[in-house]
């Protein structure tokens, strides 16, 4: 499980996460307060929030032939959900 900080300008909640997934044409299901989806290269993407941080758990599909595309998609998804780019997230985590 990974924890990601969210910019204060983003009101992160379950609805926001679901709308972001819908905007990327991803199917998902909700189990309690966890939202579960998938993408080629990622068998499972499980997302949940406490209103301040985003929590993500993933399961990788090692048989997928284009991991670069999956990484790019996942980083773009995290940027849309948290408001931070990959470089900004790395900088925040390394503090």
KOLGU-4560 file (N, C-alpha, C; in nm, 3 decimals, padded with zeros to 5 digits):
<recs>
<n_xx: 00.084 n_yy: -00.118 n_zz: 00.000 ca_xx: 00.000 ca_yy: 00.000 ca_zz: 00.000 c_xx: 00.088 c_yy: 00.124 c_zz: 00.000 mol: A seq: 1 type: UNK>
<n_xx: 00.048 n_yy: 00.222 n_zz: -00.077 ca_xx: 00.118 ca_yy: 00.349 ca_zz: -00.082 c_xx: 00.023 c_yy: 00.461 c_zz: -00.044 mol: A seq: 2 type: UNK>
<n_xx: 00.078 n_yy: 00.561 n_zz: 00.022 ca_xx: 00.002 ca_yy: 00.678 ca_zz: 00.063 c_xx: 00.053 c_yy: 00.798 c_zz: -00.016 mol: A seq: 3 type: UNK>
<n_xx: -00.040 n_yy: 00.875 n_zz: -00.071 ca_xx: -00.005 ca_yy: 00.993 ca_zz: -00.149 c_xx: -00.070 c_yy: 01.117 c_zz: -00.090 mol: A seq: 4 type: UNK>
<n_xx: 00.008 n_yy: 01.224 n_zz: -00.072 ca_xx: -00.053 ca_yy: 01.350 ca_zz: -00.027 c_xx: -00.137 c_yy: 01.409 c_zz: -00.138 mol: A seq: 5 type: UNK>
<n_xx: -00.237 n_yy: 01.486 n_zz: -00.101 ca_xx: -00.328 ca_yy: 01.549 ca_zz: -00.197 c_xx: -00.321 c_yy: 01.699 c_zz: -00.177 mol: A seq: 6 type: UNK>
<n_xx: -00.315 n_yy: 01.773 n_zz: -00.288 ca_xx: -00.312 ca_yy: 01.919 ca_zz: -00.279 c_xx: -00.437 c_yy: 01.968 c_zz: -00.206 mol: A seq: 7 type: UNK>
<n_xx: -00.420 n_yy: 02.073 n_zz: -00.130 ca_xx: -00.531 ca_yy: 02.127 ca_zz: -00.051 c_xx: -00.643 c_yy: 02.182 c_zz: -00.137 mol: A seq: 8 type: UNK>
<n_xx: -00.613 n_yy: 02.216 n_zz: -00.262 ca_xx: -00.717 ca_yy: 02.269 ca_zz: -00.351 c_xx: -00.810 c_yy: 02.160 c_zz: -00.403 mol: A seq: 9 type: UNK>
<n_xx: -00.773 n_yy: 02.033 n_zz: -00.383 ca_xx: -00.855 ca_yy: 01.920 ca_zz: -00.429 c_xx: -00.932 c_yy: 01.864 c_zz: -00.310 mol: A seq: 10 type: UNK>
<n_xx: -01.062 n_yy: 01.859 n_zz: -00.325 ca_xx: -01.148 ca_yy: 01.800 ca_zz: -00.222 c_xx: -01.162 c_yy: 01.651 c_zz: -00.253 mol: A seq: 11 type: UNK>
<n_xx: -01.068 n_yy: 01.573 n_zz: -00.202 ca_xx: -01.066 ca_yy: 01.430 ca_zz: -00.234 c_xx: -01.169 c_yy: 01.355 c_zz: -00.151 mol: A seq: 12 type: UNK>
<n_xx: -01.252 n_yy: 01.279 n_zz: -00.219 ca_xx: -01.350 ca_yy: 01.192 ca_zz: -00.155 c_xx: -01.383 c_yy: 01.080 c_zz: -00.253 mol: A seq: 13 type: UNK>
<n_xx: -01.467 n_yy: 00.989 n_zz: -00.212 ca_xx: -01.500 ca_yy: 00.874 ca_zz: -00.297 c_xx: -01.561 c_yy: 00.918 c_zz: -00.430 mol: A seq: 14 type: UNK>
<n_xx: -01.647 n_yy: 01.017 n_zz: -00.426 ca_xx: -01.712 ca_yy: 01.066 ca_zz: -00.548 c_xx: -01.609 c_yy: 01.121 c_zz: -00.645 mol: A seq: 15 type: UNK>
<n_xx: -01.513 n_yy: 01.198 n_zz: -00.594 ca_xx: -01.408 ca_yy: 01.255 ca_zz: -00.679 c_xx: -01.326 c_yy: 01.144 c_zz: -00.744 mol: A seq: 16 type: UNK>
<n_xx: -01.293 n_yy: 01.042 n_zz: -00.668 ca_xx: -01.215 ca_yy: 00.929 ca_zz: -00.722 c_xx: -01.295 c_yy: 00.859 c_zz: -00.832 mol: A seq: 17 type: UNK>
<n_xx: -01.423 n_yy: 00.832 n_zz: -00.807 ca_xx: -01.507 ca_yy: 00.764 ca_zz: -00.906 c_xx: -01.523 c_yy: 00.848 c_zz: -01.033 mol: A seq: 18 type: UNK>
<n_xx: -01.542 n_yy: 00.979 n_zz: -01.018 ca_xx: -01.555 ca_yy: 01.066 ca_zz: -01.135 c_xx: -01.426 c_yy: 01.068 c_zz: -01.217 mol: A seq: 19 type: UNK>
<n_xx: -01.312 n_yy: 01.067 n_zz: -01.150 ca_xx: -01.184 ca_yy: 01.065 ca_zz: -01.219 c_xx: -01.167 c_yy: 00.935 c_zz: -01.296 mol: A seq: 20 type: UNK>
<n_xx: -01.205 n_yy: 00.823 n_zz: -01.237 ca_xx: -01.197 ca_yy: 00.694 ca_zz: -01.307 c_xx: -01.292 c_yy: 00.692 c_zz: -01.427 mol: A seq: 21 type: UNK>
<n_xx: -01.413 n_yy: 00.746 n_zz: -01.409 ca_xx: -01.509 ca_yy: 00.751 ca_zz: -01.520 c_xx: -01.455 c_yy: 00.836 c_zz: -01.635 mol: A seq: 22 type: UNK>
<n_xx: -01.389 n_yy: 00.947 n_zz: -01.603 ca_xx: -01.336 ca_yy: 01.035 ca_zz: -01.707 c_xx: -01.225 c_yy: 00.967 c_zz: -01.788 mol: A seq: 23 type: UNK>
<n_xx: -01.167 n_yy: 00.863 n_zz: -01.734 ca_xx: -01.064 ca_yy: 00.785 ca_zz: -01.803 c_xx: -01.122 c_yy: 00.655 c_zz: -01.860 mol: A seq: 24 type: UNK>
<n_xx: -01.254 n_yy: 00.646 n_zz: -01.864 ca_xx: -01.326 ca_yy: 00.530 ca_zz: -01.918 c_xx: -01.288 c_yy: 00.399 c_zz: -01.850 mol: A seq: 25 type: UNK>
<n_xx: -01.266 n_yy: 00.404 n_zz: -01.721 ca_xx: -01.234 ca_yy: 00.284 ca_zz: -01.644 c_xx: -01.359 c_yy: 00.233 c_zz: -01.573 mol: A seq: 26 type: UNK>
<n_xx: -01.376 n_yy: 00.104 n_zz: -01.577 ca_xx: -01.484 ca_yy: 00.043 ca_zz: -01.500 c_xx: -01.432 c_yy: 00.021 c_zz: -01.359 mol: A seq: 27 type: UNK>
<n_xx: -01.521 n_yy: 00.029 n_zz: -01.262 ca_xx: -01.481 ca_yy: 00.012 ca_zz: -01.123 c_xx: -01.598 c_yy: -00.042 c_zz: -01.043 mol: A seq: 28 type: UNK>
<n_xx: -01.568 n_yy: -00.089 n_zz: -00.926 ca_xx: -01.672 ca_yy: -00.131 ca_zz: -00.833 c_xx: -01.634 c_yy: -00.076 c_zz: -00.696 mol: A seq: 29 type: UNK>
<n_xx: -01.734 n_yy: -00.054 n_zz: -00.615 ca_xx: -01.712 ca_yy: 00.000 ca_zz: -00.482 c_xx: -01.740 c_yy: -00.107 c_zz: -00.379 mol: A seq: 30 type: UNK>
<n_xx: -01.643 n_yy: -00.128 n_zz: -00.291 ca_xx: -01.659 ca_yy: -00.223 ca_zz: -00.181 c_xx: -01.633 c_yy: -00.146 c_zz: -00.052 mol: A seq: 31 type: UNK>
<n_xx: -01.739 n_yy: -00.110 n_zz: 00.017 ca_xx: -01.724 ca_yy: -00.026 ca_zz: 00.134 c_xx: -01.675 c_yy: 00.111 c_zz: 00.090 mol: A seq: 32 type: UNK>
<n_xx: -01.566 n_yy: 00.157 n_zz: 00.149 ca_xx: -01.511 ca_yy: 00.286 ca_zz: 00.108 c_xx: -01.392 c_yy: 00.270 c_zz: 00.012 mol: A seq: 33 type: UNK>
<n_xx: -01.369 n_yy: 00.147 n_zz: -00.037 ca_xx: -01.263 ca_yy: 00.120 ca_zz: -00.133 c_xx: -01.321 c_yy: 00.112 c_zz: -00.273 mol: A seq: 34 type: UNK>
<n_xx: -01.249 n_yy: 00.169 n_zz: -00.368 ca_xx: -01.289 ca_yy: 00.165 ca_zz: -00.508 c_xx: -01.188 c_yy: 00.080 c_zz: -00.582 mol: A seq: 35 type: UNK>
<n_xx: -01.236 n_yy: -00.022 n_zz: -00.652 ca_xx: -01.148 ca_yy: -00.118 ca_zz: -00.716 c_xx: -01.168 c_yy: -00.113 c_zz: -00.866 mol: A seq: 36 type: UNK>
<n_xx: -01.055 n_yy: -00.105 n_zz: -00.938 ca_xx: -01.057 ca_yy: -00.099 ca_zz: -01.083 c_xx: -00.939 c_yy: -00.180 c_zz: -01.136 mol: A seq: 37 type: UNK>
<n_xx: -00.921 n_yy: -00.178 n_zz: -01.267 ca_xx: -00.805 ca_yy: -00.244 ca_zz: -01.327 c_xx: -00.770 c_yy: -00.171 c_zz: -01.456 mol: A seq: 38 type: UNK>
<n_xx: -00.653 n_yy: -00.203 n_zz: -01.509 ca_xx: -00.604 ca_yy: -00.144 ca_zz: -01.633 c_xx: -00.504 c_yy: -00.243 c_zz: -01.691 mol: A seq: 39 type: UNK>
<n_xx: -00.489 n_yy: -00.249 n_zz: -01.824 ca_xx: -00.390 ca_yy: -00.342 ca_zz: -01.879 c_xx: -00.252 c_yy: -00.320 c_zz: -01.814 mol: A seq: 40 type: UNK>
<n_xx: -00.200 n_yy: -00.425 n_zz: -01.756 ca_xx: -00.073 ca_yy: -00.417 ca_zz: -01.684 c_xx: -00.093 c_yy: -00.411 c_zz: -01.534 mol: A seq: 41 type: UNK>
<n_xx: -00.212 n_yy: -00.374 n_zz: -01.491 ca_xx: -00.246 ca_yy: -00.371 ca_zz: -01.349 c_xx: -00.372 c_yy: -00.454 c_zz: -01.328 mol: A seq: 42 type: UNK>
<n_xx: -00.356 n_yy: -00.571 n_zz: -01.268 ca_xx: -00.471 ca_yy: -00.658 ca_zz: -01.244 c_xx: -00.573 c_yy: -00.591 c_zz: -01.153 mol: A seq: 43 type: UNK>
<n_xx: -00.520 n_yy: -00.514 n_zz: -01.056 ca_xx: -00.609 ca_yy: -00.454 ca_zz: -00.957 c_xx: -00.552 c_yy: -00.320 c_zz: -00.911 mol: A seq: 44 type: UNK>
<n_xx: -00.637 n_yy: -00.220 n_zz: -00.908 ca_xx: -00.605 ca_yy: -00.089 ca_zz: -00.852 c_xx: -00.710 c_yy: -00.063 c_zz: -00.745 mol: A seq: 45 type: UNK>
<n_xx: -00.668 n_yy: -00.058 n_zz: -00.621 ca_xx: -00.760 ca_yy: -00.033 ca_zz: -00.511 c_xx: -00.729 c_yy: 00.103 c_zz: -00.452 mol: A seq: 46 type: UNK>
<n_xx: -00.829 n_yy: 00.190 n_zz: -00.450 ca_xx: -00.813 ca_yy: 00.329 ca_zz: -00.406 c_xx: -00.908 c_yy: 00.359 c_zz: -00.291 mol: A seq: 47 type: UNK>
<n_xx: -00.859 n_yy: 00.433 n_zz: -00.193 ca_xx: -00.946 ca_yy: 00.484 ca_zz: -00.088 c_xx: -00.882 c_yy: 00.608 c_zz: -00.029 mol: A seq: 48 type: UNK>
<n_xx: -00.961 n_yy: 00.685 n_zz: 00.044 ca_xx: -00.912 ca_yy: 00.811 ca_zz: 00.099 c_xx: -00.970 c_yy: 00.835 c_zz: 00.238 mol: A seq: 49 type: UNK>
<n_xx: -00.898 n_yy: 00.916 n_zz: 00.314 ca_xx: -00.949 ca_yy: 00.960 ca_zz: 00.444 c_xx: -00.990 c_yy: 01.107 c_zz: 00.438 mol: A seq: 50 type: UNK>
<n_xx: -00.995 n_yy: 01.163 n_zz: 00.317 ca_xx: -01.031 ca_yy: 01.303 ca_zz: 00.298 c_xx: -00.911 c_yy: 01.394 c_zz: 00.290 mol: A seq: 51 type: UNK>
<n_xx: -00.793 n_yy: 01.344 n_zz: 00.328 ca_xx: -00.671 ca_yy: 01.423 ca_zz: 00.322 c_xx: -00.563 c_yy: 01.357 c_zz: 00.238 mol: A seq: 52 type: UNK>
<n_xx: -00.558 n_yy: 01.226 n_zz: 00.239 ca_xx: -00.458 ca_yy: 01.151 ca_zz: 00.164 c_xx: -00.526 c_yy: 01.046 c_zz: 00.079 mol: A seq: 53 type: UNK>
<n_xx: -00.455 n_yy: 01.004 n_zz: -00.025 ca_xx: -00.502 ca_yy: 00.899 ca_zz: -00.113 c_xx: -00.421 c_yy: 00.773 c_zz: -00.083 mol: A seq: 54 type: UNK>
<n_xx: -00.489 n_yy: 00.662 n_zz: -00.067 ca_xx: -00.424 ca_yy: 00.534 ca_zz: -00.042 c_xx: -00.447 c_yy: 00.445 c_zz: -00.163 mol: A seq: 55 type: UNK>
<n_xx: -00.339 n_yy: 00.382 n_zz: -00.210 ca_xx: -00.347 ca_yy: 00.302 ca_zz: -00.331 c_xx: -00.276 c_yy: 00.169 c_zz: -00.309 mol: A seq: 56 type: UNK>
<n_xx: -00.343 n_yy: 00.063 n_zz: -00.351 ca_xx: -00.282 ca_yy: -00.069 ca_zz: -00.351 c_xx: -00.300 c_yy: -00.126 c_zz: -00.491 mol: A seq: 57 type: UNK>
<n_xx: -00.190 n_yy: -00.176 n_zz: -00.549 ca_xx: -00.197 ca_yy: -00.229 ca_zz: -00.684 c_xx: -00.147 c_yy: -00.372 c_zz: -00.689 mol: A seq: 58 type: UNK>
<n_xx: -00.193 n_yy: -00.442 n_zz: -00.790 ca_xx: -00.145 ca_yy: -00.577 ca_zz: -00.819 c_xx: -00.104 c_yy: -00.577 c_zz: -00.965 mol: A seq: 59 type: UNK>
<n_xx: 00.023 n_yy: -00.608 n_zz: -00.992 ca_xx: 00.078 ca_yy: -00.599 ca_zz: -01.127 c_xx: 00.052 c_yy: -00.726 c_zz: -01.207 mol: A seq: 60 type: UNK>
<n_xx: 00.029 n_yy: -00.707 n_zz: -01.336 ca_xx: 00.017 ca_yy: -00.818 ca_zz: -01.430 c_xx: 00.153 c_yy: -00.834 c_zz: -01.499 mol: A seq: 61 type: UNK>
<n_xx: 00.231 n_yy: -00.930 n_zz: -01.456 ca_xx: 00.367 ca_yy: -00.947 ca_zz: -01.507 c_xx: 00.370 c_yy: -00.999 c_zz: -01.651 mol: A seq: 62 type: UNK>
<n_xx: 00.258 n_yy: -01.048 n_zz: -01.703 ca_xx: 00.252 ca_yy: -01.101 ca_zz: -01.839 c_xx: 00.227 c_yy: -00.991 c_zz: -01.943 mol: A seq: 63 type: UNK>
<n_xx: 00.195 n_yy: -00.871 n_zz: -01.899 ca_xx: 00.162 ca_yy: -00.762 ca_zz: -01.992 c_xx: 00.288 c_yy: -00.717 c_zz: -02.066 mol: A seq: 64 type: UNK>
<n_xx: 00.274 n_yy: -00.693 n_zz: -02.196 ca_xx: 00.391 ca_yy: -00.667 ca_zz: -02.281 c_xx: 00.432 c_yy: -00.521 c_zz: -02.294 mol: A seq: 65 type: UNK>
<n_xx: 00.352 n_yy: -00.426 n_zz: -02.240 ca_xx: 00.386 ca_yy: -00.285 ca_zz: -02.255 c_xx: 00.381 c_yy: -00.213 c_zz: -02.120 mol: A seq: 66 type: UNK>
<n_xx: 00.479 n_yy: -00.239 n_zz: -02.032 ca_xx: 00.475 ca_yy: -00.176 ca_zz: -01.900 c_xx: 00.492 c_yy: -00.024 c_zz: -01.904 mol: A seq: 67 type: UNK>
<n_xx: 00.560 n_yy: 00.028 n_zz: -02.004 ca_xx: 00.578 ca_yy: 00.173 ca_zz: -02.015 c_xx: 00.446 c_yy: 00.247 c_zz: -02.024 mol: A seq: 68 type: UNK>
<n_xx: 00.353 n_yy: 00.192 n_zz: -02.102 ca_xx: 00.221 ca_yy: 00.252 ca_zz: -02.116 c_xx: 00.146 c_yy: 00.250 c_zz: -01.983 mol: A seq: 69 type: UNK>
<n_xx: 00.159 n_yy: 00.138 n_zz: -01.911 ca_xx: 00.091 ca_yy: 00.125 ca_zz: -01.782 c_xx: 00.145 c_yy: 00.225 c_zz: -01.682 mol: A seq: 70 type: UNK>
<n_xx: 00.275 n_yy: 00.242 n_zz: -01.677 ca_xx: 00.338 ca_yy: 00.337 ca_zz: -01.584 c_xx: 00.292 c_yy: 00.479 c_zz: -01.616 mol: A seq: 71 type: UNK>
<n_xx: 00.290 n_yy: 00.514 n_zz: -01.744 ca_xx: 00.247 ca_yy: 00.648 ca_zz: -01.785 c_xx: 00.101 c_yy: 00.671 c_zz: -01.745 mol: A seq: 72 type: UNK>
<n_xx: 00.015 n_yy: 00.573 n_zz: -01.771 ca_xx: -00.126 ca_yy: 00.585 ca_zz: -01.733 c_xx: -00.140 c_yy: 00.603 c_zz: -01.582 mol: A seq: 73 type: UNK>
<n_xx: -00.070 n_yy: 00.520 n_zz: -01.505 ca_xx: -00.082 ca_yy: 00.524 ca_zz: -01.359 c_xx: -00.033 c_yy: 00.658 c_zz: -01.304 mol: A seq: 74 type: UNK>
<n_xx: 00.078 n_yy: 00.709 n_zz: -01.357 ca_xx: 00.128 ca_yy: 00.840 ca_zz: -01.312 c_xx: 00.030 c_yy: 00.951 c_zz: -01.346 mol: A seq: 75 type: UNK>
<n_xx: -00.032 n_yy: 00.945 n_zz: -01.464 ca_xx: -00.133 ca_yy: 01.045 ca_zz: -01.502 c_xx: -00.256 c_yy: 01.037 c_zz: -01.412 mol: A seq: 76 type: UNK>
<n_xx: -00.296 n_yy: 00.914 n_zz: -01.378 ca_xx: -00.410 ca_yy: 00.895 ca_zz: -01.288 c_xx: -00.380 c_yy: 00.954 c_zz: -01.150 mol: A seq: 77 type: UNK>
<n_xx: -00.261 n_yy: 00.926 n_zz: -01.098 ca_xx: -00.223 ca_yy: 00.981 ca_zz: -00.967 c_xx: -00.216 c_yy: 01.133 c_zz: -00.971 mol: A seq: 78 type: UNK>
<n_xx: -00.168 n_yy: 01.189 n_zz: -01.082 ca_xx: -00.162 ca_yy: 01.335 ca_zz: -01.093 c_xx: -00.303 c_yy: 01.394 c_zz: -01.092 mol: A seq: 79 type: UNK>
<n_xx: -00.397 n_yy: 01.329 n_zz: -01.160 ca_xx: -00.535 ca_yy: 01.379 ca_zz: -01.162 c_xx: -00.598 c_yy: 01.370 c_zz: -01.023 mol: A seq: 80 type: UNK>
<n_xx: -00.567 n_yy: 01.264 n_zz: -00.950 ca_xx: -00.628 ca_yy: 01.245 ca_zz: -00.819 c_xx: -00.563 c_yy: 01.330 c_zz: -00.709 mol: A seq: 81 type: UNK>
<n_xx: -00.431 n_yy: 01.348 n_zz: -00.715 ca_xx: -00.361 ca_yy: 01.418 ca_zz: -00.607 c_xx: -00.328 c_yy: 01.563 c_zz: -00.639 mol: A seq: 82 type: UNK>
<n_xx: -00.320 n_yy: 01.597 n_zz: -00.768 ca_xx: -00.281 ca_yy: 01.732 ca_zz: -00.807 c_xx: -00.131 c_yy: 01.750 c_zz: -00.815 mol: A seq: 83 type: UNK>
<n_xx: -00.055 n_yy: 01.647 n_zz: -00.784 ca_xx: 00.091 ca_yy: 01.655 ca_zz: -00.788 c_xx: 00.146 c_yy: 01.573 c_zz: -00.905 mol: A seq: 84 type: UNK>
<n_xx: 00.247 n_yy: 01.629 n_zz: -00.974 ca_xx: 00.313 ca_yy: 01.555 ca_zz: -01.080 c_xx: 00.403 c_yy: 01.448 c_zz: -01.017 mol: A seq: 85 type: UNK>
<n_xx: 00.457 n_yy: 01.362 n_zz: -01.101 ca_xx: 00.547 ca_yy: 01.256 ca_zz: -01.053 c_xx: 00.666 c_yy: 01.316 c_zz: -00.980 mol: A seq: 86 type: UNK>
<n_xx: 00.726 n_yy: 01.419 n_zz: -01.037 ca_xx: 00.842 ca_yy: 01.483 ca_zz: -00.973 c_xx: 00.804 c_yy: 01.545 c_zz: -00.839 mol: A seq: 87 type: UNK>
<n_xx: 00.689 n_yy: 01.610 n_zz: -00.833 ca_xx: 00.644 ca_yy: 01.671 ca_zz: -00.707 c_xx: 00.617 c_yy: 01.565 c_zz: -00.601 mol: A seq: 88 type: UNK>
<n_xx: 00.555 n_yy: 01.453 n_zz: -00.640 ca_xx: 00.529 ca_yy: 01.345 ca_zz: -00.544 c_xx: 00.659 c_yy: 01.288 c_zz: -00.491 mol: A seq: 89 type: UNK>
<n_xx: 00.755 n_yy: 01.267 n_zz: -00.580 ca_xx: 00.886 ca_yy: 01.213 ca_zz: -00.538 c_xx: 00.952 c_yy: 01.308 c_zz: -00.439 mol: A seq: 90 type: UNK>
<n_xx: 00.946 n_yy: 01.436 n_zz: -00.466 ca_xx: 01.008 ca_yy: 01.536 ca_zz: -00.379 c_xx: 00.940 c_yy: 01.536 c_zz: -00.241 mol: A seq: 91 type: UNK>
<n_xx: 00.807 n_yy: 01.527 n_zz: -00.239 ca_xx: 00.733 ca_yy: 01.527 ca_zz: -00.113 c_xx: 00.763 c_yy: 01.400 c_zz: -00.030 mol: A seq: 92 type: UNK>
<n_xx: 00.772 n_yy: 01.287 n_zz: -00.099 ca_xx: 00.795 ca_yy: 01.160 ca_zz: -00.030 c_xx: 00.938 c_yy: 01.153 c_zz: 00.025 mol: A seq: 93 type: UNK>
<n_xx: 01.034 n_yy: 01.214 n_zz: -00.047 ca_xx: 01.172 ca_yy: 01.205 ca_zz: -00.004 c_xx: 01.205 c_yy: 01.299 c_zz: 00.113 mol: A seq: 94 type: UNK>
<n_xx: 01.112 n_yy: 01.387 n_zz: 00.148 ca_xx: 01.137 ca_yy: 01.480 ca_zz: 00.261 c_xx: 01.139 c_yy: 01.407 c_zz: 00.393 mol: A seq: 95 type: UNK>
</recs>
